[in-house]
Amino acid sequence: MSSHPGWFTHPSNTNLQIYWNGQQWSGSRLKSQAKPHDPIYPEGAQLPAAPPGWNAMPKPAKRPMGCFGFILITAGVVVAIVIALNVYGSFRNANPTDEDKQAESQVACENVVKNNLKSPSTASFSNEGATGTNGQYTVTGDVDSQNSFGAMVRNHFTCESDGETVHLTSLG
């Protein structure tokens, strides 16, 4: 099925004309000079149907992303990673191990000991250890700190922890 080459009014947009080269439609188009009462196709013209999915209008060119788009994508990835790590951390800390509980008791005991020193900023802990299980822990160790005269003094300490509270049983 062929017809003579020429410009024809586009079937779905009467403001455009498309070119038929006698074999196939070209992507070329011009603004139509047709008047509203002119027929869309010349009388007697047999034109083949456009192939499936054919669109005479070219696709708009993609705009490059640019710096701002890159920054937004990077920020989105960072936020997603932070959220994933927080979710993982919350699942991981949901059931602390006995070692985790001992370490928490040890840190809590150090804080109680510091509160009972003349110069807590100079405190240096050593020989620390925690014993016990099931939330009942005894923490022992040594602390070096300055006394009221600025001299470094070593004291031995013992704390008892029940998982909720820490009691300093000896410091001296």
C-alpha positions in Angstrom: 0.0 0.0 0.0 1.7 3.2 -1.1 0.7 6.7 -2.0 2.5 9.7 -3.4 5.1 11.4 -1.2 4.0 14.6 0.5 3.1 16.5 3.7 -0.1 15.4 5.4 -2.0 16.7 8.4 -1.2 14.6 11.5 -4.2 12.4 12.3 -4.1 13.2 16.1 -2.9 16.8 16.0 -4.3 19.0 13.2 -1.7 21.7 14.0 1.1 19.5 12.7 2.0 18.0 9.3 4.0 14.9 8.9 5.9 13.8 5.8 5.1 10.5 3.8 8.1 9.6 1.6 6.0 7.1 -0.4 7.3 4.1 1.8 7.1 5.3 5.4 6.4 8.2 7.7 9.4 10.4 8.5 9.9 12.0 11.9 9.8 15.4 10.2 6.9 17.7 10.9 5.9 21.3 10.2 3.3 23.5 11.6 0.2 22.9 9.6 -1.0 25.5 7.1 -4.4 23.7 6.9 -7.5 25.7 7.5 -10.1 24.3 9.8 -12.4 23.3 6.9 -9.6 21.5 4.9 -9.7 17.7 4.9 -7.1 16.0 6.9 -6.0 13.8 4.0 -6.4 14.6 0.3 -9.3 12.9 -1.2 -8.6 9.4 -2.5 -5.3 9.1 -0.6 -4.6 5.7 0.8 -2.1 6.0 3.6 -0.8 3.2 5.6 -1.4 3.2 9.4 1.4 4.3 11.6 3.3 1.4 13.1 2.3 0.4 16.6 3.8 2.7 19.2 4.8 5.2 16.6 4.9 8.8 17.8 5.8 11.6 15.5 6.8 13.8 18.5 10.4 13.3 19.6 11.0 12.5 23.3 12.2 15.5 25.3 15.9 15.5 26.0 16.9 14.5 29.5 18.4 17.3 31.5 21.7 16.5 33.2 21.4 15.9 37.0 23.8 18.7 38.0 25.5 19.2 41.4 22.3 19.8 43.3 20.8 16.5 42.2 24.0 14.7 43.0 24.0 16.2 46.5 20.4 15.2 47.1 21.0 11.7 46.0 24.1 11.4 48.2 22.2 12.8 51.2 19.4 10.4 50.6 21.8 7.4 50.6 23.6 8.7 53.8 20.2 9.1 55.6 19.2 5.5 54.5 22.5 4.1 55.8 22.1 5.9 59.2 18.5 4.6 59.5 19.6 1.1 58.7 22.4 1.2 61.2 20.1 2.5 63.9 17.6 -0.2 63.2 20.3 -2.8 63.3 21.7 -1.4 66.5 18.3 -1.4 68.2 17.8 -5.1 67.4 21.3 -5.9 68.5 20.9 -4.1 71.9 17.5 -5.5 72.5 19.0 -8.5 74.4 22.3 -7.4 76.0 24.7 -10.2 76.9 26.1 -10.8 80.4 29.4 -9.2 79.3 27.5 -6.1 78.1 25.7 -5.9 81.5 29.1 -6.3 83.3 30.6 -3.5 81.2 27.7 -1.2 82.0 28.0 -1.9 85.7 31.8 -1.1 85.5 31.1 2.2 83.8 28.4 3.1 86.3 30.7 2.2 89.2 33.5 4.5 87.8 31.0 7.4 87.7 30.0 6.8 91.3 33.6 6.6 92.3 34.4 9.9 90.5 31.5 11.6 92.3 33.3 10.8 95.6 36.7 12.1 94.7 38.1 15.6 95.4 39.4 16.0 91.8 37.3 13.7 89.6 38.9 15.1 86.3 42.2 13.6 87.4 40.8 10.0 87.9 42.7 7.2 86.3 41.2 3.7 86.7 43.2 0.4 86.7 43.0 -3.2 87.7 39.2 -3.2 87.2 37.1 -6.3 87.1 33.4 -7.3 87.4 32.2 -10.6 88.8 28.7 -12.0 89.1 25.8 -12.9 86.8 22.1 -12.2 86.2 22.3 -8.5 86.9 24.1 -8.9 90.3 27.7 -7.7 89.9 30.6 -6.7 92.1 33.1 -4.3 90.5 36.5 -3.8 92.0 39.6 -1.8 91.0 42.0 1.0 91.8 41.7 4.7 91.1 44.5 7.2 91.0 43.5 10.9 91.5 44.7 14.1 93.1 43.8 14.8 96.7 43.0 18.2 98.2 46.8 19.1 98.2 47.3 18.1 94.5 49.2 14.9 95.4 48.3 11.7 93.4 46.8 9.1 95.6 45.8 5.5 94.8 42.6 4.1 96.3 41.0 0.7 96.0 37.2 0.7 95.4 34.4 -1.9 95.5 30.9 -1.3 94.1 27.7 -3.5 94.1 25.3 -3.3 91.2 21.9 -4.9 90.7 21.5 -3.7 87.1 19.5 -0.7 88.1 21.5 1.0 90.9 25.2 1.1 91.9 26.3 1.3 95.5 29.8 2.2 96.5 30.7 -0.2 99.3 34.3 0.9 99.8 36.8 3.6 98.7 40.1 3.9 100.4 
